[in-house]
């Protein structure tokens, strides 16, 4: 059974090949989707923080 590190390595090696194809869908492993969700929450928080500062200074 392959371990998590080997699967991660193979996935990262495959990423450049994804851009070469004509497919329009990318399947992400569950762990990556969690990271992306966390990043989107942080980005929204930064946007909201910037909006709050702009309205407070106006």
Buried (B, 14 or more C-beta within 10 A) or exposed (E): EEEEEEEEEEEEEEEEEEEEEEEEEEEEEEEEEEEEEEEEEEEEEEEEEEEEEEEEEE
